[in-house]
Amino acid sequence: MVGFPKVAHDRREIKTPTLDPALEMTMDTGLMLDDADIQDLVNFLKTLTDERYLNNVEYQQLNY
């Protein structure tokens, strides 16, 4: 795959009541994504990153 980052499936055992059974069934095989699926996933994840917020100095000095 050239042009986008590697997307690896975390194979650690996850025990949570909210884990989707469909995702739980991929623990042994991984997600088995083809190049187009991976590109779609990467593009979607990039939409969740707000660069204006991350780079706004007004939010960098907050002490929680």
PDB file of N, CA, C and O in Angstrom:
ATOM      1  N   MET A   1       0.842  -1.177   0.000  1.00  0.00           N
ATOM      2  CA  MET A   1       0.000   0.000   0.000  1.00  0.00           C
ATOM      3  C   MET A   1       0.887   1.239   0.000  1.00  0.00           C
ATOM      4  O   MET A   1       1.734   1.414   0.876  1.00  0.00           O
ATOM      5  N   VAL A   2       0.686   2.059  -0.956  1.00  0.00           N
ATOM      6  CA  VAL A   2       1.477   3.273  -1.082  1.00  0.00           C
ATOM      7  C   VAL A   2       0.542   4.464  -0.986  1.00  0.00           C
ATOM      8  O   VAL A   2      -0.565   4.433  -1.525  1.00  0.00           O
ATOM      9  N   GLY A   3       0.974   5.504  -0.309  1.00  0.00           N
ATOM     10  CA  GLY A   3       0.206   6.732  -0.291  1.00  0.00           C
ATOM     11  C   GLY A   3      -0.646   6.963   0.941  1.00  0.00           C
ATOM     12  O   GLY A   3      -1.190   8.054   1.110  1.00  0.00           O
ATOM     13  N   PHE A   4      -0.777   5.993   1.788  1.00  0.00           N
ATOM     14  CA  PHE A   4      -1.498   6.215   3.034  1.00  0.00           C
ATOM     15  C   PHE A   4      -0.918   5.320   4.114  1.00  0.00           C
ATOM     16  O   PHE A   4      -0.278   4.311   3.817  1.00  0.00           O
ATOM     17  N   PRO A   5      -1.146   5.697   5.381  1.00  0.00           N
ATOM     18  CA  PRO A   5      -0.503   4.974   6.485  1.00  0.00           C
ATOM     19  C   PRO A   5      -1.036   3.550   6.647  1.00  0.00           C
ATOM     20  O   PRO A   5      -2.158   3.234   6.251  1.00  0.00           O
ATOM     21  N   LYS A   6      -0.213   2.722   7.227  1.00  0.00           N
ATOM     22  CA  LYS A   6      -0.622   1.356   7.537  1.00  0.00           C
ATOM     23  C   LYS A   6      -1.677   1.397   8.645  1.00  0.00           C
ATOM     24  O   LYS A   6      -1.536   2.130   9.624  1.00  0.00           O
ATOM     25  N   VAL A   7      -2.709   0.618   8.482  1.00  0.00           N
ATOM     26  CA  VAL A   7      -3.755   0.508   9.498  1.00  0.00           C
ATOM     27  C   VAL A   7      -3.714  -0.918  10.014  1.00  0.00           C
ATOM     28  O   VAL A   7      -4.026  -1.858   9.283  1.00  0.00           O
ATOM     29  N   ALA A   8      -3.338  -1.077  11.252  1.00  0.00           N
ATOM     30  CA  ALA A   8      -3.217  -2.414  11.841  1.00  0.00           C
ATOM     31  C   ALA A   8      -4.360  -2.650  12.825  1.00  0.00           C
ATOM     32  O   ALA A   8      -4.805  -1.734  13.517  1.00  0.00           O
ATOM     33  N   HIS A   9      -4.808  -3.859  12.870  1.00  0.00           N
ATOM     34  CA  HIS A   9      -5.866  -4.254  13.807  1.00  0.00           C
ATOM     35  C   HIS A   9      -5.210  -4.647  15.118  1.00  0.00           C
ATOM     36  O   HIS A   9      -4.285  -5.459  15.137  1.00  0.00           O
ATOM     37  N   ASP A  10      -5.679  -4.081  16.199  1.00  0.00           N
ATOM     38  CA  ASP A  10      -5.161  -4.407  17.523  1.00  0.00           C
ATOM     39  C   ASP A  10      -5.768  -5.741  17.938  1.00  0.00           C
ATOM     40  O   ASP A  10      -6.986  -5.855  18.067  1.00  0.00           O
ATOM     41  N   ARG A  11      -4.930  -6.745  18.145  1.00  0.00           N
ATOM     42  CA  ARG A  11      -5.435  -8.089  18.435  1.00  0.00           C
ATOM     43  C   ARG A  11      -5.462  -8.430  19.923  1.00  0.00           C
ATOM     44  O   ARG A  11      -5.630  -9.593  20.291  1.00  0.00           O
ATOM     45  N   ARG A  12      -5.296  -7.424  20.777  1.00  0.00           N
ATOM     46  CA  ARG A  12      -5.415  -7.713  22.202  1.00  0.00           C
ATOM     47  C   ARG A  12      -6.858  -8.086  22.519  1.00  0.00           C
ATOM     48  O   ARG A  12      -7.791  -7.620  21.864  1.00  0.00           O
ATOM     49  N   GLU A  13      -7.028  -8.923  23.520  1.00  0.00           N
ATOM     50  CA  GLU A  13      -8.382  -9.311  23.905  1.00  0.00           C
ATOM     51  C   GLU A  13      -9.063  -8.137  24.590  1.00  0.00           C
ATOM     52  O   GLU A  13      -8.523  -7.538  25.520  1.00  0.00           O
ATOM     53  N   ILE A  14     -10.234  -7.828  24.122  1.00  0.00           N
ATOM     54  CA  ILE A  14     -11.005  -6.709  24.656  1.00  0.00           C
ATOM     55  C   ILE A  14     -12.249  -7.281  25.317  1.00  0.00           C
ATOM     56  O   ILE A  14     -13.043  -7.971  24.676  1.00  0.00           O
ATOM     57  N   LYS A  15     -12.411  -6.997  26.579  1.00  0.00           N
ATOM     58  CA  LYS A  15     -13.599  -7.461  27.295  1.00  0.00           C
ATOM     59  C   LYS A  15     -14.411  -6.249  27.707  1.00  0.00           C
ATOM     60  O   LYS A  15     -14.080  -5.555  28.668  1.00  0.00           O
ATOM     61  N   THR A  16     -15.476  -6.008  26.967  1.00  0.00           N
ATOM     62  CA  THR A  16     -16.365  -4.909  27.284  1.00  0.00           C
ATOM     63  C   THR A  16     -17.770  -5.278  26.827  1.00  0.00           C
ATOM     64  O   THR A  16     -17.935  -5.855  25.752  1.00  0.00           O
ATOM     65  N   PRO A  17     -18.771  -4.960  27.614  1.00  0.00           N
ATOM     66  CA  PRO A  17     -20.139  -5.310  27.222  1.00  0.00           C
ATOM     67  C   PRO A  17     -20.624  -4.529  25.995  1.00  0.00           C
ATOM     68  O   PRO A  17     -21.631  -4.893  25.387  1.00  0.00           O
ATOM     69  N   THR A  18     -19.921  -3.472  25.636  1.00  0.00           N
ATOM     70  CA  THR A  18     -20.368  -2.658  24.504  1.00  0.00           C
ATOM     71  C   THR A  18     -19.684  -3.017  23.189  1.00  0.00           C
ATOM     72  O   THR A  18     -19.968  -2.395  22.165  1.00  0.00           O
ATOM     73  N   LEU A  19     -18.787  -4.010  23.192  1.00  0.00           N
ATOM     74  CA  LEU A  19     -18.108  -4.417  21.967  1.00  0.00           C
ATOM     75  C   LEU A  19     -19.109  -5.069  21.019  1.00  0.00           C
ATOM     76  O   LEU A  19     -19.816  -6.005  21.395  1.00  0.00           O
ATOM     77  N   ASP A  20     -19.162  -4.571  19.796  1.00  0.00           N
ATOM     78  CA  ASP A  20     -20.059  -5.112  18.785  1.00  0.00           C
ATOM     79  C   ASP A  20     -19.674  -6.559  18.488  1.00  0.00           C
ATOM     80  O   ASP A  20     -18.500  -6.842  18.251  1.00  0.00           O
ATOM     81  N   PRO A  21     -20.631  -7.476  18.496  1.00  0.00           N
ATOM     82  CA  PRO A  21     -20.318  -8.882  18.211  1.00  0.00           C
ATOM     83  C   PRO A  21     -19.652  -9.075  16.849  1.00  0.00           C
ATOM     84  O   PRO A  21     -18.834  -9.981  16.693  1.00  0.00           O
ATOM     85  N   ALA A  22     -19.981  -8.254  15.876  1.00  0.00           N
ATOM     86  CA  ALA A  22     -19.351  -8.368  14.557  1.00  0.00           C
ATOM     87  C   ALA A  22     -17.863  -8.065  14.649  1.00  0.00           C
ATOM     88  O   ALA A  22     -17.060  -8.715  13.979  1.00  0.00           O
ATOM     89  N   LEU A  23     -17.485  -7.100  15.459  1.00  0.00           N
ATOM     90  CA  LEU A  23     -16.076  -6.782  15.647  1.00  0.00           C
ATOM     91  C   LEU A  23     -15.388  -7.858  16.469  1.00  0.00           C
ATOM     92  O   LEU A  23     -14.232  -8.194  16.212  1.00  0.00           O
ATOM     93  N   GLU A  24     -16.081  -8.393  17.443  1.00  0.00           N
ATOM     94  CA  GLU A  24     -15.516  -9.448  18.280  1.00  0.00           C
ATOM     95  C   GLU A  24     -15.140 -10.672  17.443  1.00  0.00           C
ATOM     96  O   GLU A  24     -14.171 -11.362  17.760  1.00  0.00           O
ATOM     97  N   MET A  25     -15.891 -10.946  16.386  1.00  0.00           N
ATOM     98  CA  MET A  25     -15.619 -12.114  15.541  1.00  0.00           C
ATOM     99  C   MET A  25     -14.354 -11.938  14.703  1.00  0.00           C
ATOM    100  O   MET A  25     -13.880 -12.910  14.115  1.00  0.00           O
ATOM    101  N   THR A  26     -13.794 -10.733  14.631  1.00  0.00           N
ATOM    102  CA  THR A  26     -12.587 -10.501  13.829  1.00  0.00           C
ATOM    103  C   THR A  26     -11.311 -10.628  14.645  1.00  0.00           C
ATOM    104  O   THR A  26     -10.227 -10.387  14.114  1.00  0.00           O
ATOM    105  N   MET A  27     -11.401 -10.991  15.897  1.00  0.00           N
ATOM    106  CA  MET A  27     -10.226 -11.028  16.763  1.00  0.00           C
ATOM    107  C   MET A  27      -9.151 -11.991  16.242  1.00  0.00           C
ATOM    108  O   MET A  27      -7.963 -11.712  16.403  1.00  0.00           O
ATOM    109  N   ASP A  28      -9.526 -13.088  15.635  1.00  0.00           N
ATOM    110  CA  ASP A  28      -8.538 -14.050  15.131  1.00  0.00           C
ATOM    111  C   ASP A  28      -8.042 -13.707  13.731  1.00  0.00           C
ATOM    112  O   ASP A  28      -6.897 -14.003  13.389  1.00  0.00           O
ATOM    113  N   THR A  29      -8.885 -13.092  12.928  1.00  0.00           N
ATOM    114  CA  THR A  29      -8.545 -12.853  11.524  1.00  0.00           C
ATOM    115  C   THR A  29      -8.092 -11.438  11.229  1.00  0.00           C
ATOM    116  O   THR A  29      -7.473 -11.192  10.194  1.00  0.00           O
ATOM    117  N   GLY A  30      -8.387 -10.509  12.112  1.00  0.00           N
ATOM    118  CA  GLY A  30      -8.176  -9.103  11.792  1.00  0.00           C
ATOM    119  C   GLY A  30      -9.356  -8.599  10.982  1.00  0.00           C
ATOM    120  O   GLY A  30     -10.298  -9.348  10.722  1.00  0.00           O
ATOM    121  N   LEU A  31      -9.315  -7.365  10.589  1.00  0.00           N
ATOM    122  CA  LEU A  31     -10.457  -6.772   9.896  1.00  0.00           C
ATOM    123  C   LEU A  31     -10.539  -7.134   8.419  1.00  0.00           C
ATOM    124  O   LEU A  31     -11.590  -6.956   7.804  1.00  0.00           O
ATOM    125  N   MET A  32      -9.456  -7.635   7.840  1.00  0.00           N
ATOM    126  CA  MET A  32      -9.425  -8.059   6.449  1.00  0.00           C
ATOM    127  C   MET A  32      -9.916  -6.959   5.500  1.00  0.00           C
ATOM    128  O   MET A  32     -10.804  -7.181   4.678  1.00  0.00           O
ATOM    129  N   LEU A  33      -9.326  -5.787   5.632  1.00  0.00           N
ATOM    130  CA  LEU A  33      -9.679  -4.648   4.797  1.00  0.00           C
ATOM    131  C   LEU A  33      -8.829  -4.651   3.532  1.00  0.00           C
ATOM    132  O   LEU A  33      -7.629  -4.922   3.584  1.00  0.00           O
ATOM    133  N   ASP A  34      -9.456  -4.347   2.389  1.00  0.00           N
ATOM    134  CA  ASP A  34      -8.660  -4.193   1.174  1.00  0.00           C
ATOM    135  C   ASP A  34      -8.178  -2.739   1.100  1.00  0.00           C
ATOM    136  O   ASP A  34      -8.521  -1.926   1.957  1.00  0.00           O
ATOM    137  N   ASP A  35      -7.391  -2.420   0.087  1.00  0.00           N
ATOM    138  CA  ASP A  35      -6.798  -1.082  -0.010  1.00  0.00           C
ATOM    139  C   ASP A  35      -7.852   0.020  -0.031  1.00  0.00           C
ATOM    140  O   ASP A  35      -7.663   1.069   0.585  1.00  0.00           O
ATOM    141  N   ALA A  36      -8.955  -0.207  -0.732  1.00  0.00           N
ATOM    142  CA  ALA A  36     -10.012   0.808  -0.807  1.00  0.00           C
ATOM    143  C   ALA A  36     -10.671   1.004   0.565  1.00  0.00           C
ATOM    144  O   ALA A  36     -10.962   2.133   0.962  1.00  0.00           O
ATOM    145  N   ASP A  37     -10.901  -0.095   1.282  1.00  0.00           N
ATOM    146  CA  ASP A  37     -11.488   0.001   2.625  1.00  0.00           C
ATOM    147  C   ASP A  37     -10.574   0.773   3.569  1.00  0.00           C
ATOM    148  O   ASP A  37     -11.035   1.602   4.354  1.00  0.00           O
ATOM    149  N   ILE A  38      -9.281   0.497   3.485  1.00  0.00           N
ATOM    150  CA  ILE A  38      -8.319   1.183   4.348  1.00  0.00           C
ATOM    151  C   ILE A  38      -8.290   2.666   4.025  1.00  0.00           C
ATOM    152  O   ILE A  38      -8.258   3.499   4.932  1.00  0.00           O
ATOM    153  N   GLN A  39      -8.300   3.005   2.738  1.00  0.00           N
ATOM    154  CA  GLN A  39      -8.301   4.415   2.355  1.00  0.00           C
ATOM    155  C   GLN A  39      -9.561   5.105   2.865  1.00  0.00           C
ATOM    156  O   GLN A  39      -9.495   6.230   3.360  1.00  0.00           O
ATOM    157  N   ASP A  40     -10.703   4.443   2.748  1.00  0.00           N
ATOM    158  CA  ASP A  40     -11.952   5.001   3.262  1.00  0.00           C
ATOM    159  C   ASP A  40     -11.879   5.207   4.771  1.00  0.00           C
ATOM    160  O   ASP A  40     -12.325   6.238   5.275  1.00  0.00           O
ATOM    161  N   LEU A  41     -11.324   4.244   5.497  1.00  0.00           N
ATOM    162  CA  LEU A  41     -11.197   4.351   6.945  1.00  0.00           C
ATOM    163  C   LEU A  41     -10.283   5.514   7.326  1.00  0.00           C
ATOM    164  O   LEU A  41     -10.616   6.305   8.208  1.00  0.00           O
ATOM    165  N   VAL A  42      -9.146   5.615   6.669  1.00  0.00           N
ATOM    166  CA  VAL A  42      -8.209   6.702   6.951  1.00  0.00           C
ATOM    167  C   VAL A  42      -8.865   8.048   6.667  1.00  0.00           C
ATOM    168  O   VAL A  42      -8.740   8.975   7.467  1.00  0.00           O
ATOM    169  N   ASN A  43      -9.556   8.167   5.546  1.00  0.00           N
ATOM    170  CA  ASN A  43     -10.228   9.425   5.213  1.00  0.00           C
ATOM    171  C   ASN A  43     -11.290   9.774   6.250  1.00  0.00           C
ATOM    172  O   ASN A  43     -11.424  10.937   6.630  1.00  0.00           O
ATOM    173  N   PHE A  44     -12.041   8.785   6.707  1.00  0.00           N
ATOM    174  CA  PHE A  44     -13.048   9.034   7.735  1.00  0.00           C
ATOM    175  C   PHE A  44     -12.399   9.499   9.033  1.00  0.00           C
ATOM    176  O   PHE A  44     -12.859  10.463   9.646  1.00  0.00           O
ATOM    177  N   LEU A  45     -11.337   8.824   9.455  1.00  0.00           N
ATOM    178  CA  LEU A  45     -10.673   9.201  10.701  1.00  0.00           C
ATOM    179  C   LEU A  45     -10.103  10.616  10.630  1.00  0.00           C
ATOM    180  O   LEU A  45     -10.083  11.332  11.632  1.00  0.00           O
ATOM    181  N   LYS A  46      -9.644  11.015   9.457  1.00  0.00           N
ATOM    182  CA  LYS A  46      -9.128  12.378   9.299  1.00  0.00           C
ATOM    183  C   LYS A  46     -10.226  13.416   9.481  1.00  0.00           C
ATOM    184  O   LYS A  46      -9.939  14.539   9.898  1.00  0.00           O
ATOM    185  N   THR A  47     -11.474  13.072   9.180  1.00  0.00           N
ATOM    186  CA  THR A  47     -12.569  14.027   9.370  1.00  0.00           C
ATOM    187  C   THR A  47     -12.853  14.264  10.846  1.00  0.00           C
ATOM    188  O   THR A  47     -13.504  15.247  11.201  1.00  0.00           O
ATOM    189  N   LEU A  48     -12.374  13.376  11.707  1.00  0.00           N
ATOM    190  CA  LEU A  48     -12.613  13.513  13.144  1.00  0.00           C
ATOM    191  C   LEU A  48     -11.566  14.384  13.829  1.00  0.00           C
ATOM    192  O   LEU A  48     -11.666  14.644  15.029  1.00  0.00           O
ATOM    193  N   THR A  49     -10.577  14.830  13.090  1.00  0.00           N
ATOM    194  CA  THR A  49      -9.518  15.656  13.647  1.00  0.00           C
ATOM    195  C   THR A  49      -9.762  17.110  13.290  1.00  0.00           C
ATOM    196  O   THR A  49      -9.773  17.463  12.110  1.00  0.00           O
ATOM    197  N   ASP A  50      -9.954  17.948  14.278  1.00  0.00           N
ATOM    198  CA  ASP A  50     -10.193  19.376  14.066  1.00  0.00           C
ATOM    199  C   ASP A  50      -8.881  20.124  14.250  1.00  0.00           C
ATOM    200  O   ASP A  50      -8.507  20.472  15.370  1.00  0.00           O
ATOM    201  N   GLU A  51      -8.188  20.366  13.150  1.00  0.00           N
ATOM    202  CA  GLU A  51      -6.890  21.039  13.201  1.00  0.00           C
ATOM    203  C   GLU A  51      -7.003  22.443  13.791  1.00  0.00           C
ATOM    204  O   GLU A  51      -6.088  22.896  14.478  1.00  0.00           O
ATOM    205  N   ARG A  52      -8.117  23.141  13.534  1.00  0.00           N
ATOM    206  CA  ARG A  52      -8.278  24.496  14.098  1.00  0.00           C
ATOM    207  C   ARG A  52      -8.300  24.439  15.625  1.00  0.00           C
ATOM    208  O   ARG A  52      -7.736  25.308  16.290  1.00  0.00           O
ATOM    209  N   TYR A  53      -8.941  23.432  16.169  1.00  0.00           N
ATOM    210  CA  TYR A  53      -8.978  23.281  17.625  1.00  0.00           C
ATOM    211  C   TYR A  53      -7.602  22.888  18.163  1.00  0.00           C
ATOM    212  O   TYR A  53      -7.124  23.460  19.142  1.00  0.00           O
ATOM    213  N   LEU A  54      -6.985  21.924  17.527  1.00  0.00           N
ATOM    214  CA  LEU A  54      -5.694  21.433  18.006  1.00  0.00           C
ATOM    215  C   LEU A  54      -4.612  22.504  17.983  1.00  0.00           C
ATOM    216  O   LEU A  54      -3.704  22.489  18.814  1.00  0.00           O
ATOM    217  N   ASN A  55      -4.701  23.418  17.049  1.00  0.00           N
ATOM    218  CA  ASN A  55      -3.670  24.448  16.889  1.00  0.00           C
ATOM    219  C   ASN A  55      -4.069  25.799  17.461  1.00  0.00           C
ATOM    220  O   ASN A  55      -3.336  26.773  17.292  1.00  0.00           O
ATOM    221  N   ASN A  56      -5.205  25.881  18.131  1.00  0.00           N
ATOM    222  CA  ASN A  56      -5.683  27.134  18.701  1.00  0.00           C
ATOM    223  C   ASN A  56      -5.010  27.371  20.054  1.00  0.00           C
ATOM    224  O   ASN A  56      -5.197  26.591  20.988  1.00  0.00           O
ATOM    225  N   VAL A  57      -4.234  28.439  20.158  1.00  0.00           N
ATOM    226  CA  VAL A  57      -3.495  28.725  21.396  1.00  0.00           C
ATOM    227  C   VAL A  57      -4.414  28.991  22.573  1.00  0.00           C
ATOM    228  O   VAL A  57      -4.010  28.805  23.721  1.00  0.00           O
ATOM    229  N   GLU A  58      -5.631  29.418  22.316  1.00  0.00           N
ATOM    230  CA  GLU A  58      -6.580  29.678  23.414  1.00  0.00           C
ATOM    231  C   GLU A  58      -6.894  28.415  24.191  1.00  0.00           C
ATOM    232  O   GLU A  58      -7.212  28.489  25.378  1.00  0.00           O
ATOM    233  N   TYR A  59      -6.812  27.273  23.559  1.00  0.00           N
ATOM    234  CA  TYR A  59      -7.135  26.000  24.223  1.00  0.00           C
ATOM    235  C   TYR A  59      -5.897  25.291  24.757  1.00  0.00           C
ATOM    236  O   TYR A  59      -6.032  24.299  25.473  1.00  0.00           O
ATOM    237  N   GLN A  60      -4.722  25.754  24.441  1.00  0.00           N
ATOM    238  CA  GLN A  60      -3.527  25.059  24.861  1.00  0.00           C
ATOM    239  C   GLN A  60      -3.127  25.360  26.301  1.00  0.00           C
ATOM    240  O   GLN A  60      -2.304  24.635  26.859  1.00  0.00           O
ATOM    241  N   GLN A  61      -3.665  26.379  26.909  1.00  0.00           N
ATOM    242  CA  GLN A  61      -3.271  26.768  28.258  1.00  0.00           C
ATOM    243  C   GLN A  61      -4.270  26.320  29.320  1.00  0.00           C
ATOM    244  O   GLN A  61      -4.156  26.722  30.477  1.00  0.00           O
ATOM    245  N   LEU A  62      -5.231  25.508  28.953  1.00  0.00           N
ATOM    246  CA  LEU A  62      -6.221  25.067  29.927  1.00  0.00           C
ATOM    247  C   LEU A  62      -5.600  24.078  30.908  1.00  0.00           C
ATOM    248  O   LEU A  62      -4.860  23.181  30.506  1.00  0.00           O
ATOM    249  N   ASN A  63      -5.898  24.240  32.180  1.00  0.00           N
ATOM    250  CA  ASN A  63      -5.418  23.320  33.216  1.00  0.00           C
ATOM    251  C   ASN A  63      -6.618  22.619  33.821  1.00  0.00           C
ATOM    252  O   ASN A  63      -7.462  23.242  34.464  1.00  0.00           O
ATOM    253  N   TYR A  64      -6.679  21.331  33.609  1.00  0.00           N
ATOM    254  CA  TYR A  64      -7.817  20.569  34.138  1.00  0.00           C
ATOM    255  C   TYR A  64      -7.434  19.838  35.376  1.00  0.00           C
ATOM    256  O   TYR A  64      -8.262  19.143  35.963  1.00  0.00           O
TER     257      TYR A  64
END
